[in-house]
Amino acid sequence: MSIHEIELSIPAEQFREDVIEAYSPKLGKKRKKQIVVNRVGENDATPEILANTRTAPGILTMRGCAYAGCKGVVLGPTRDILQITHGPIGCSFYSWLTRRNKTRTKTSESTNYMPYAMSTDLQEDEIVFGGEKKLMAAIDEAVALFHPQAIGIFATCPVGLIGDDVHAVARAAEAKYPDVNIFGFSCEGYKGVSQSAGHHIANNKVFTDVVGQIEKPKEGKFRLNILGEYNIGGDAFEIERIVERCGLVLHSTFSGNSEYEEFASAHTADLNVVMCHRSINYLAEMMETKFGIPWFKVNFVGADATAKSFRKIAAFFQDRELIDRTENVIDNEMEEIEKVREEIRKRCEGKTAMIFVGGSRAHHYQELLHEIGVLTIAAGYEFAHRDDYEGRKALPSIVVDADSRNIEELSVTPDETRYDPRITEKDKAAREAAGFKFSDYRGMMPEMPNGALVIDDCNHYELEKLIEYYQPDLVCAGIKEKYVVQKYGIPMKQLHSYDSMGPFAGFKGAINFYREIDRLLNSNAFRFAKAPWDAAPELTATYGYRS
């Protein structure tokens, strides 16, 4: 995406000042640091943004909790790790395929636990007297019924408050069932400021208790793992199709459409590529330190981005046959892409969009919209850190706060017997000098237009003010925002689970997305939407506060 200047109908600086005026002085001072006007200078220099900080109490945030990040995002798409939510039943509903993670078992005998929602269903007496015995009974029942290879236990808020030790129960259960790998996650919802804490907790436990447990490399050359792809709406199926066409060997996807044995032997691959930087960069870094597997950032959302990413993967392996085959695949796929894109761009050119979603989606989908001429004028993440906005160059200046200290920091060293650098330091340095980037992420802001609004942890009040000020043609956000936006008569694409359709990744996914956005932007239905507040006066009030 080329960087260019945009002029909003109302200056972004004025929007920020007007929004902040409604807040208390203390909150306004904080939000001012989280609402910035994008300005990209030399070497991708951008304004500093405040991120990964707690949402103010009382504000209707778009965020989720640490449990959602651990259980729902990172581990949820795994089909044969039996997953038990330890806590009252309410949180367990989230674990029951609410994100539309899909999977395909390899044989009719393959194990798939994804249709199940398993919980200890703690009642009042267990909250008072402790629920560890009930958790052990649940594990006994799960082993007797399903005979799993692995069991993950996920702690919810009440479990942390009453002091149940899921790790002690896991150790006792593993001693009882030595053939089953049983591990616990201290992912209570309050553990961090958002889902991001749960991602980190999941990365740590998967690294210590799963990766490296099985020495079973897949056959073939050019073996890689894809990290941070969760197969929402079948995205991973489309990526796997392209991987196979190019002649690559996909060892595992963390964690869409993958199996326990693939995770446990992932250290035998030669390369890690990272899709969602925020949710799984920790695992990429730890696998490089311990096993010598290099990693770099890719983007399979958007036809041009997909082509660029597969070219980079082929270039890494430095095999002429692989490079030529990859180019042939790209040329073949892009024929239909360009035909559809040209047709749809005529109807979508010049439209404006706002994107507020998690992971890397608020970044990646800007590129996909740009391919059909839709300009993103405001965007932000729900659970990003500064490096997701400004790029990894910001890492040295990020201060570790109290919330981050809730998460265990692992001390990782090279494995004494299995550390095997896939490329030498000399070769790596030479490639980087030639422009090949390892262990790097530019961030979202360097690829956004100058003058656009970047808002971290956008809330409902701010979203409604954005709509009021700028009247976007499209909003992309999550389920909590969907109906409010639609009542304004504005098309809304839900990008957490897509609601329907998919895949949207890869080449065929790009075509699906072009057509979906064309349908939304050019539908007459939204013109007839009448918000309830249009028919009756809104209630107004003033706020009383002490500074």
Disulfide bonds with the S-S distance in Angstrom:
none
